[in-house]
Amino acid sequence: MPYQPEMTDAGLSPIHAVTALDELGQVRAVQVAGEAPLTLFVDERKIVTLMTLGSYPEALAVGYLRNQHLIKALREIKSVQVNWETETVKVNTGDKKIGSKAITSGCGQGAVLSISELPAIQLAKVTIKQSLIYALLRALAQYNKIHRQAGGVHACALCQGVEILAFVEDVGRHNAVDAIAGLMWLQDWSSDDKIFYTTGRLTSEIVMKVAHIGIPVLLSRSGVTHKGIQIAQEFGIILIAHAKDQRFLVFNGDVIFDACPARPR
Amino acid sequence: MPYQPEMTDAGLSPIHAVTALDELGQVRAVQVAGEAPLTLFVDERKIVTLMTLGSYPEALAVGYLRNQHLIKALREIKSVQVNWETETVKVNTGDKKIGSKAITSGCGQGAVLSISELPAIQLAKVTIKQSLIYALLRALAQYNKIHRQAGGVHACALCQGVEILAFVEDVGRHNAVDAIAGLMWLQDWSSDDKIFYTTGRLTSEIVMKVAHIGIPVLLSRSGVTHKGIQIAQEFGIILIAHAKDQRFLVFNGDVIFDACPARPR
């Protein structure tokens, strides 16, 4: 049994029912994604306010601290207490130094590293089969529940072979990645044999986070930026973007073409 | 002639040519969006590093400071100097107090206001005609250039009637909104008679920014969160989401249904 901090289990129901007028002027019942502020305290010190769907608030807090390099191992965390009345998550480490580090991050508006400053990360050298990509995309099509019902969210999934170990949706691309990073620590999952899937765009910060988590394969339904490709090349991450239906584009790494797409371009 | 700070004109060419392997294993020439770090200094003090496509770096810096409430009027800014060699934009105000304010923001990972703390903003009371929505969507379809060529970006547009005054694409939803806010100051454009369009999701922070800029109509190709709707209701912003082809959903405000959609649902 892996180490577990003392934790609440305070996931929110992520969907709200509202009404809207459609283009025919008719009232329609519509479901929209929730979005709640969650202010993260570490040892009583305020770190950041995250706007989140709230499905996995404890994992989000843990993964945020992991991806911001504020916590180096799960054992440093004694407890994670979410309270939606006060819109707070309190992480206790008992280590006064951790809460005193200052951080900022966000969607292209935060602390970033230049290519020359990238940390040394050793990722597993792997290949991926086209047949696995297709099998995964078929499996993932069954998920994406909130997006289909309500829109307004991005999804990330942690996959091992064709198995989807975790599927997290959130209002921000970053939160979903952070929550997966938190779940991986809490479940004590290895990273070398995993594939990271996201519906979001592969900007440099997302590729950096996946490298930091140690996952060697990154698959996205959306596009990629030039710096995202550069970082993938630097770390040797297999980077596949625009993966949808039978199509995809490999921007870095080895894919074994063992499955003929049903419909040629 | 409106007041202009002394400014560089250092917009980057936003598209990079790369090669990728497609699903048939064939090499394809592909264009991807650029993404460059731009560290913002105000009076020599470092404020934030923005990851940006870089098309409108001066307007982005001005709009960021506007939307973070760090600068109250364009006249407070004496100069805006972008230098891509050093990946910096230096804003000079001559006011030592401004640079000393601390800020964080980002894609659901930054400083946010709760509904009860919302500032008092008076927006113009307006209505919008369905025929104008359709005319705008047709006009906007001509834009979206980088997205079509390269993917990986979000677009925002500032519209007046069916005229598109500004169209900005960037790697982050927030950057594109900020750059439009900067352009509005630099061009001395009023806000009451404008419509704000975005391809991105209407999360609370985006709706807040548009309210802060003073624009009474917000139109998105994507979805909306529950808090985004609440903020629109609070400020009286017309909020239209999922606007695509002939379809849309009105979540707040008055739309005059004067155009029958060509294809019923």
Interface residues (C-beta under 8 A of the other chain):
Chain A: H16 V18 A20 L21 D22 E23 L24 G25 R28 V30 V32 A33 G34 E35 A36 P37 V48 T49 L50 M51 T52 Y64 E87 T104 S105 G106 C107 G108 Q109 G110 A111 V112 S114 Q130 A150 G151 G152 V153 D170 V171 G172 R173 H174 N175 R201 L202 T203 S204 E205 S222 G223 V224 T225 H226 K227 G228 I229 A241 H242 Q246 R247 F248 L249 V250 F251 V255 F257 P261 P264 R265
Chain B: H16 V18 A20 L21 D22 E23 L24 G25 R28 V30 V32 A33 G34 E35 A36 P37 V48 T49 L50 M51 T52 Y64 E87 T104 S105 G106 C107 G108 Q109 G110 A111 V112 S114 Q130 A150 G151 G152 V153 D170 V171 G172 R173 H174 N175 R201 L202 T203 S204 E205 S222 G223 V224 T225 H226 K227 G228 I229 A241 H242 Q246 R247 F248 L249 V250 F251 V255 F257 P261 P264 R265
